[in-house]
Amino acid sequence: MAVAIARSPSTLVVASLEPVSCGFGEVIVREGDDADAFYVIVNGSARALKRAENGDEVPLDVLRTGDSFGFVELIEETPRVAT
């Protein structure tokens, strides 16, 4: 059995997105939290951090316009791996 999708998959994904605004320094997701969404940076940038065993922040990356994050944790139903 096959199912036809009338619209392209990318159109369906875009239609399901909800805008979220975050202020400077605001945490979008926190390491260890349940994944509940996938994010695409439309404008601006975001830092990705992990916590070291001693509690220090370890910078991982800077995400910029067009970058995305949270897909793997959402699909695999695993906790967030970074803040």
N, C-alpha and C positions, 0 to 999 in steps of 0.2 A: 504494500500500500504506500502511496506517496501523497504528500500534501503540498499544494501549490501556495506559494506566498505571493500575494498580489503586488506588494511593494518590495523594494529591495531591502535586504537585511539592515543596511546602514541607515535607511530611512526609518525603519522600525526602532533602531537603537536611538537615533537622534530624537524621535518623537517621545521616547520614554525618559529623557533627561530632564532634571529639575534644576534650575539655577540656584546656586548657593553662594552667598557673599561672605568672605572672611576678612577680618581686619588684620593689620600688620601684627605679627607675633601671636595671632590666635591659633590654637591647636585645631587642626582639621580632623585628624584621627590620632589615636594614642596606641603605642606599642602594647600588645596584649589584649586589646579590646576586640570584641567580635566584629567581623567585617559585615557591614550592612549596606555598603554602596561602593560604586566604582566612580572615580573622579577624573575629570579632564580639566586641566588648567586653561581657561579661556583667555584670561588676562592676568598678568603679574607673574609672581614666582612663589615657590614654597621650598623650604628646607626639609630634607629627610634626615632624621636623627635616630640613633639607638642609644640606650642606656648601658654603660659599662657596668660591670659587677660592683665597682666602687661608687656608682651613682652618677658619674660624670657623663655629660652628653658627648656622643661620638658622631660628628657630622658624616653623613653618607653621600649626599648629593644635593644639588639644587635643581629643582624642577621648574621649567619655564613654560610659557605659552605653547600649547599644543601637546605638552607631555601629559601622561595619565598615570594613575596609580590605583592600587586596590583590586585589580581584576583577578589576580591569582587567588588571593585570600577569599574573595567573594565566591568564585567558582568552586574552590576546594573546601569552602566552609571552615577555614582555619583562622586563628586570631591574627590581628595586624602584626607585622614583623618590625615595624618602625613607626616613629611619631613623625 
